[in-house]
Amino acid sequence: MILPTGNPALDAYLRNGYAAVRGMSSAFAASICGHMIRRQGEHGIRGHLAEIGTFEGRFFIALGLGLAPGEHAIGVDVFTWPSERVLDNLHANCARHGLARDRYSAIKGSTATMTTDDLRAPLRARADLDPDLPIRFFHIDGEHDDTHLNKDLALALPLMHEHGLIVLDDMLHPAYPGLVETVHTWLRAHPDWVCLAILDREDIVAAAKYVLCRRASVHIYEKDLLETFAANVFPMGSDVEGHFTAVLTPHPRLAEVD
Ligand SMILES: C[S@@+](CC[C@H](N)C(=O)[O-])C[C@H]1O[C@@H](n2cnc3c(N)ncnc32)[C@H](O)[C@@H]1O
């Protein structure tokens, strides 16, 4: 399901390119994330964008089309699965769908051995970019186990804008049932962060995403999400670690009971 994002370039990509780029994230989640990235700009929230698990760029291009001047997109992946052609395919897909080569950097390697400085390195290499500008939107979609997710969250956290969003993919996926336990443990250890929203699955290969932000930033996003996407709000909502969490789903409904 594609929803309007308010960003014409992204809307066109979602309609005419997204499904053709090999990948796993849903157009539904990309629409809502694209909307939130645009809204960040309207609130003066400036920063770079990052993704762990960039693969061939399906979701990465959607993020990158929301970049404002002076901002950069950083994509990290081992780029070896399922073949060594993945990185070339990423560059070809970005070129085909309007994400210019100077607007993004691809870092090839495992996050297991990376530091936050490694993520900043492509920014430092460019005189026209501010490496100290924080990251305002970070999509984590790499290896789906406790060790890697904790490491990826640890890489992201020091880089985040105070009003930034961390979006976690493949939550509640039947293949990774333990992954939410990692998130709950992480949220308990970081009580200034909450689960702002759950973007429900479209399919088993386009699973749910959790959207995290600092407690103090909820007011920037929550009401807007509930109002803008009112037709997609699951009325019961959810509760993640004691915080009301908005649930957005392609076809909201409750089970019918007599
Ligand atoms: C599910 S795919 C990502 C899909 C993509 N984000 C999309 O929305 O279409 C997961 C990616 O994570 C990458 N990956 C797995 N382990 C990784 C690691 N330790 N460091 C970096 N990338 C990793 C894989 O190579 C794969 O491309």
Ligand as a Chemical Component Dictionary entry (heavy atoms), coordinates in Angstrom:
data_LIG
# 
_chem_comp.id                   LIG 
_chem_comp.type                 NON-POLYMER 
_chem_comp.pdbx_formal_charge   0 
_chem_comp.three_letter_code    LIG 
# 
loop_
_chem_comp_atom.comp_id 
_chem_comp_atom.atom_id 
_chem_comp_atom.alt_atom_id 
_chem_comp_atom.type_symbol 
_chem_comp_atom.charge 
_chem_comp_atom.model_Cartn_x 
_chem_comp_atom.model_Cartn_y 
_chem_comp_atom.model_Cartn_z 
_chem_comp_atom.pdbx_ordinal 
LIG C1  C1  C 0  16.811 -7.711 4.849  1  
LIG S1  S1  S 1  18.166 -7.197 3.986  2  
LIG C2  C2  C 0  17.911 -5.466 3.911  3  
LIG C3  C3  C 0  16.777 -5.029 3.028  4  
LIG C4  C4  C 0  16.716 -3.567 2.736  5  
LIG N1  N1  N 0  16.937 -2.709 3.894  6  
LIG C5  C5  C 0  15.363 -3.253 2.116  7  
LIG O1  O1  O 0  14.554 -2.595 2.782  8  
LIG O2  O2  O -1 15.111 -3.669 1.002  9  
LIG C6  C6  C 0  19.395 -7.327 5.228  10 
LIG C7  C7  C 0  20.746 -6.806 4.798  11 
LIG O3  O3  O 0  21.586 -6.769 5.943  12 
LIG C8  C8  C 0  22.900 -7.050 5.522  13 
LIG N2  N2  N 0  23.696 -7.471 6.692  14 
LIG C9  C9  C 0  23.590 -8.628 7.373  15 
LIG N3  N3  N 0  24.484 -8.655 8.365  16 
LIG C10 C10 C 0  25.168 -7.485 8.329  17 
LIG C11 C11 C 0  26.224 -6.923 9.089  18 
LIG N4  N4  N 0  26.739 -7.576 10.130 19 
LIG N5  N5  N 0  26.688 -5.704 8.764  20 
LIG C12 C12 C 0  26.139 -5.024 7.709  21 
LIG N6  N6  N 0  25.139 -5.499 6.949  22 
LIG C13 C13 C 0  24.656 -6.721 7.251  23 
LIG C14 C14 C 0  22.716 -8.145 4.480  24 
LIG O4  O4  O 0  23.842 -8.212 3.643  25 
LIG C15 C15 C 0  21.445 -7.720 3.776  26 
LIG O5  O5  O 0  21.728 -6.978 2.619  27 
# 
loop_
_chem_comp_bond.comp_id 
_chem_comp_bond.atom_id_1 
_chem_comp_bond.atom_id_2 
_chem_comp_bond.value_order 
_chem_comp_bond.pdbx_ordinal 
LIG C1  S1  SING 1  
LIG S1  C2  SING 2  
LIG S1  C6  SING 3  
LIG C2  C3  SING 4  
LIG C3  C4  SING 5  
LIG C4  N1  SING 6  
LIG C4  C5  SING 7  
LIG C5  O1  DOUB 8  
LIG C5  O2  SING 9  
LIG C6  C7  SING 10 
LIG C7  O3  SING 11 
LIG C7  C15 SING 12 
LIG O3  C8  SING 13 
LIG C8  N2  SING 14 
LIG C8  C14 SING 15 
LIG N2  C9  SING 16 
LIG N2  C13 SING 17 
LIG C9  N3  DOUB 18 
LIG N3  C10 SING 19 
LIG C10 C11 SING 20 
LIG C10 C13 DOUB 21 
LIG C11 N4  SING 22 
LIG C11 N5  DOUB 23 
LIG N5  C12 SING 24 
LIG C12 N6  DOUB 25 
LIG N6  C13 SING 26 
LIG C14 O4  SING 27 
LIG C14 C15 SING 28 
LIG C15 O5  SING 29 
# 
